[in-house]
Amino acid sequence: FAIKGNVLYTAPALGIVPGIVREIVLELAPYAGLEVRQEAVTLEAFLGADEWFASNALIGVCPVVAADGHARPVGRYVQALMLLYAQQR
């Protein structure tokens, strides 16, 4: 996942496994103040995002702090999603 401004970008569920945690994240995103857009994102757009995170059934929501030589801090939206997800458990 990539966040730019208050928009959460994720690839459409075409060609990826649409996991349960992904669905929960998409449902929680508006509560964190995020607009969700399911669209393909180029590597350039991904690297230009403000925040990154991954999700899966084992870790829930996990910040991504480095990718392809670029670094990002754990931002407020990722922190909010981590908290919202933890409250769902």
N, C-alpha and C positions, 0 to 999 in steps of 0.2 A: 504494500500500500504506500501511496505518496500523498502528502498533504501540502497544498500550496495555498497560502492565505487561509480561508476557511472552507476550502473544497477538498474532499477526500476522493482521490482517484484510485480506482481498482479496475483491473481488466474484466471485461465481461466473462461470464462463466462458460465461455466457449473454449474448449481445449484445455481447461483446467478443472480440477476436481472442486466442485462448489461445496466446500466443507461447512460443517455446522458452525464452527467458530466464526468463519467468514460471514455467514448469515447473521449471526448475533452481532458482530461488529457493525454490519450495515444497518441493523435495526437500532443500535445504540448511538450511532454517529450523530443523528440530529440532536440527541440529548447532550452531546458534547459541543454543540454549536456548529456542527459540520454539515455541509451540503454534500451529498454523495453523487458522484458521476462514475458510471461503469463504462469506461472506454479505454481503448488501448493507449498507452503512454510510451512515447519514445524514450530511449535511454537518456537523451539530452534533457527532456522534460523531467524525467525522474530525478536526475542528478541536480536539476535546478529547483526541486521542491524544498520546502522548508523543514519538513519532518518525514521520516520513513518508519515503517514498522512492518512486521510479519505476524502471521497468526497461524496457529494450529492447535489441535486438540491437546497436545502435551504441555505447551507453554502458554496458551491463551493468546494474549497480545504481548508482543516482544519488540521493544525499540530496536531499530537498526541505526547504528551510529557511524558506520563507515561503509562506503560502497565505491568501488572503482577509483580509489585514491581520494575520495571526497569524504568529509566528515560532517556530521550534524549532531547537535545536542539533542537530548530527549526533550522535546517541546511540550507545551502545555496541552495540546490536543491529544498527543499520544499518552501523556500522563492521565488525562481525563478518561480516555478510552480504557486504559489499564484499570483505573479505579472502578469505572462502570461495569466492566467485565467481571472484576473480582466480586463485586456486589451481587452479580447474577448467580454465582456459584453457591 
